[in-house]
Each structure stands twice: as structure tokens, then as C-alpha cells.
Amino acid sequence: MNPSATTVPHVYTLTGNLLAERTLAFPNWSPGRTQRAREETFQVGGKGINVSKMLTRLGAANTALCFTGGAPGAECESWLRARGVSFVAFDTGRPTRVGTVVRDDGATHAETTFLGPDVPASAAAVQACAAFLDQLPAGQVLAVCGSVPGWTTPAFAPLRAALARWSERGWLVADTYGAPLAELVTGRLALLKINADELRTLPGGGSSPLPRTIERVIISDGPRSVQVRDEHGAHATLIPPPIREVSATGSGDVLLACVVQAHFVRKLPLKDAVAFAIPYAAANAAHPGIAEFSDPIPTP
């Protein structure tokens, strides 16, 4: 499929490992004693959710797909609803994963995230998600984001098959790692967004060219560079602007959201879409939170 088509696609993001996340901010803290936070906030984490948050900010029609369960899952759904993030949640029957972010206003300690155990979706939830994808119209964008615990188990076979079918009738985008990454790069992808460390986990250690069944590739390397290969095989290197980093968490997700919106929705060439996206990702890294920065950035 080609993003120069006249139809404007709807974007779906898939988060396989949702996170009910609390952030505790301290004037300063030190290990080994009771700490009293200055502030507590709640947010929903997971790479696909982050992408959807930024897509929503950009005004791109999108729907976040996720697996929820228990009281933490209900709190996640309420949070998404309150912020106008369109979503479809598949009840997994297991409490959603929880996590805590600890911030130190005094900068004695770097921001630290504590994550609870991964929560694989149930077989019934996976089947419901696969059936949902199969009934959607052709020509849409689906971004598979982050980790997917349970990917290699028989319970996930329906979802893996649904993604293979999607790649033949829509744009399949991958920004994942581990087992999902290893499998998805062997098939057809409209876009692979990957960082340099993840690239080195692939066969050949990243030195072998990625197959042409991966139509577009974006390789990020922190604040150093972003490598681009478009659907015509043209290569480009872009350099992010220098910033004072506050928290890099979610910056890659902001980058992906901006690229998807600019390339697949607004039909910009991939290099131009990445050039549009990089300042947003940099602004995100210069602020706490995800897709919550307030820097005025012009939209080309």
C-alpha cells in the first residue's frame, strides 16, 4: 500500500503490556528511611498508549487497543476516558500491571521507575483482539508497540495470525522488541521503528541490511542521530537538536506518533515526516511526562 493514496487512514495502536503508573515526586530522597512525597500523580503507561496520546494531541483520528483487568485496569480506562483518548479495552481477567516512578527535585538521584511483573493477556482477550482487527476495514494503520508478554505461547496464535493478515490489507507498523520484534521483521512491515540497541539483537547484529519486505525503516540512537530508509530505498541521516534532558521516557513514542501522523495521514515523504517529528521528541525529553510538553513547535 502507498501513503499517497487519497484516503485518510484511521490509526490503531496496540499495547500488549499496559501499565497503571504512579509518579511520586520528592524534594529529595535517600535510601533506607521513610520518604514523604511532595506530589503524587497517576498516568497510563505503555508504548502504544503514549503513541495514541501524541496522536490525539496532533488531531489524528486514532484508537488505542489494550488489555485491562481488575481495579488497576478500571483506573486506566477511567484515565483514558477523562483525557479524550479513544480506546478499546479487552478484559484479560487479570489485574493490570502496576508501576511507580520516583522523581527527585534535588536531582540527587536520577528518575527511577519500578515496574510490577508483566501481565500476559488471557487467551479469550487475545482472541477478542484478533477478531476486532479482522473486522476493521482495509487501508488502516496499526502500530504494534512495546513488549507483548506471552507472545510465543499458543494463546497468542490468533493475534499473530491477525497481524499477518493485516500486513496484506493495511499498513503494519512495529516499534517493539524481544519475541514480537524477531517475528515481525521476518514478514511484511510498512514501517519498522527501532533503536540502535534493539537493532543489534537481530540476526547479524544489525550489520546486515534489513529485508525489503520491511518497506520503511527508522533507526534512532538516542540524542545522536536518526537513520531513515524510505519505501524507494533512499537513505538519510537526521540529527536531533541539543537539549537539556529531563526524562527521555516516551520520546521514541512521541517520535513514532509524529511520523505516523505526518507520513501516513498527511502524506509527507518519510524523510520530511521524520524531520517534523524530531523536534517534538526532543521537546518531550526536555520535560517530565509524556506528550505533555508545552513548547510551541511549528507544524510544517
N, C-alpha and C positions, 0 to 999 in steps of 0.2 A: 504494500500500500504506500501511497505517497502523500505527504502532508500538504502538497499543493492543491489537493482536491478541494472543491468549493465548500463541502460540508464542514461544519464546525463540530468536532467530536466532544463528547462528554468524557471527563477523566474520572477513572476509578482508581483508588489506591487500596492496596491490600496490606494490612498489618497483621502479621501472624503471631505477634508476641506483645500484646497490649500491656501498658504499664499504668497503674494508678500511682501517681508520683507526688510526694510531698516535698517541698523545699523548706528547710529551716535555715534562717539567716541569723548569725550570731555577731555581736560586736567583735568578739574574738573567742576562741575556744582552745582548750588544750586537753589532751587525752588524760584519762584517769580520774576525772572528777565530774560531778553533776553539772550539766550545762543548761542554761536558760536562754531560749531563742528570743531574738528581738521580733521576729516575724515568721509566720507560717503561711504558705500558700499551697494550693493544690493545682495540679495540671495533669492532663492525659498525655502520656508519652508513647513512643513507638514511632518508627521512621515514617510509616505511611500516614499516620495522624499528623506528624509535622509537615509532611508534604501537602496534605489537604488544608491545614491551617494557612499555609502560604498561598496556595491556590485560591482559597476563599478570599484572602486579603487582596489578591490580584484581580478578583472578579471573575475567575474562570469557573464555569459550571463543573462541579466535581462531587463525588460521593466517596466517603471513606468506608471501606469494608473492614470489619474487625470481629474478633471473638471475645465475648464478655461472659462473666459469670459472678454470682454471689454479690455481696454488698459492695466490694470494690468495683465490680463491673457496672453496677447500677449507678454508682457515683460518677464513673467515667461517662456513661450515657447522659446523665444529667448535665455534666460539664460541657459536653459537646453540643447538646441541645441549646444550652444557655448562650453559647457563643456562635450560634448560627452555622455550625459545621454540619453539613448534610452527611448522614451516615446510615449504614445498615449493619446491625449487630446480630451475630449468630450466637445463640446461647449455648455455651460449651458445658454448662453444668458444673464447672469448677471455678472457684474464686479467681478473679483476675490477678495477675502478678502485681505486687506492690514494690515500691522503692522509695528511697529517701535521698534527697540531695542536701548536702551541708555546705553552706557558704560562710566565709569568714570576712566580715567587713574590714578587719585589720590586715588582711592579706598575709597573715602568719602562715596559714595553710591554704593550699590550692583547693578549689572547688572539688568536692568528693561526692561520688554517687554510690549508694549502696542498693543493690538490686536483690529482690527476692528470687526464689527459684523459678525457672521457666515453667510455663503452664501450657502444655500441648492442648490443642483443641480436641474435643471428642470426635469420634467417627461421625456421629449424627450432625454435628456442627459443620464438619468438613464437607459432608455430602450436601448439606443445605447451601453452603457457599458455592460449591461446584454447580449445583442446579441453578442458582441465581445467575452465575456468569453465563451459563449456556443459554438462558432465555433472553439475554440482552441483545439488542440489535448489533449488526456488524458495523465496523468502522469506528469503534470507540477506542480510547486509550486505557490500558490497565497497567499500573505500576506496582510491581511486587517489591516490597520494601522491608529491609531488616531481616532479622532471624525468623525462622519458622520451625520452632521445636516440633519434633515428631515427623518431619518431612519424609524421612526414609521408611516410616512404618506403613504397614498395609492400610491403616486408617486414612492416610493422605493420598492414596492412589487416585481417588476420584478428582481431587483438586489438581494433581499433577497432570492428569489426562485433560481436564478442562482448560488448563493453561496451554497445553499443546494445541488444542483446538482453537483457542483464542488467537494464537500466533498466526493462524491461517486466515482469520477473518477480521482482525483488528490489529492495533499497534500494541505489542507487548514490550514493556519497559522493565528492566531489572536493576535494582540497587540493593543487593542482598549479599550474603556471604555464607561460607560453610557449604552444607549439602545442597541447598537450593541453587547457589551460585554454580557449583560444579555441574549440576544437571542442566540448568537453563542455558549455559553457554554452549552446550552441545546441540541446541536446537536453534530455531529462528527467533531472533530478537530485533525489534525495531530500534531499540536503544539500550546499550549497556552503560550504566554509570558506575564506575568502580574507582577505588582509591589505589594508590601505588602499592600499599601493603597487601591488599586483597588480591591484586593482580599477580603478585609473587606466589600466591598459593595455588595458582592454576598450573596445569602441566606445562613444563618448560620454564617455570619460574618467572613468567612474564616476558621472557626474551623472544618467544615465538609469536608471530603475528596471530591475532585473533581471527577466527574464520569469517568469511564474507557473509555467512548466514546471520552474523551479527551486523546489522546494516549501518549502525551508527555507534560510536564509542566516545565516551568522555572519561578521561583518567585524571583524577585530582591528586595533588600531592601537597596537602596542607596549604600553607601560605606561599609555596614556592611556584607552582605552575599548574596549568590545566591543559592537558593534551586533548585534541579533538580530531576525530576522523569521521567525515560525513558520509552520506549514502553514495556519493560519487567517488569515494576513495581519497578525497583531498584532506590533507593534514594541516593542522595549525597548532600553535602554542600561544597561550594567553597567560599573562602574569597578573595575579591579584594585586590590588593596591595595598600599600603598607598600612597597618592598623595597630592599635594597642589592644591586644586580645584580652577580653574579659572571660568569655566562655565560647569555645568552639562547638559546643554541643548543638546539633541540629543544623549547622551551617551547610553541610552537604545536602541535607534535605531541602533547605531553602534554595540552594543552587538547582537541585533537580526540579523543584516546583516551577521555578522561573524559566528553566529551559523548556519544560513541557508546555507551559503556557505560551511562551514565545514561539516555539518551533511548531508544535502540533496544532495549537489553537490559532495563533496569529500568523502562522506560516512563514516566519522569518527563517532564512538559511541557518543551519545549525551553528556555524561559527558566530553569526550575529546574535543568535539566541544565547550562546554561552557568554559572549561579551556583555549582553544585557544582564545576565544572571550573576556574574561575578561580584559586582558592587553590592548587591543585596546580600550575598553570602558573607562578604567581608563585614558589612554593617551588622549582620547578625552576630558574628564572632566578637564584635566590639561592644556588645551589650549582653546583659543577662537575659534569660528567657529565650524562647524560640519563636521567630516571626513576630516579635513584639517591639522591634527597634523603631525609632521614630525619625530617623534621618530622612530628610526629603531627597529622594533619588529620582531623577528624571527618567521617564519611560520613553524609549525611542519608538 
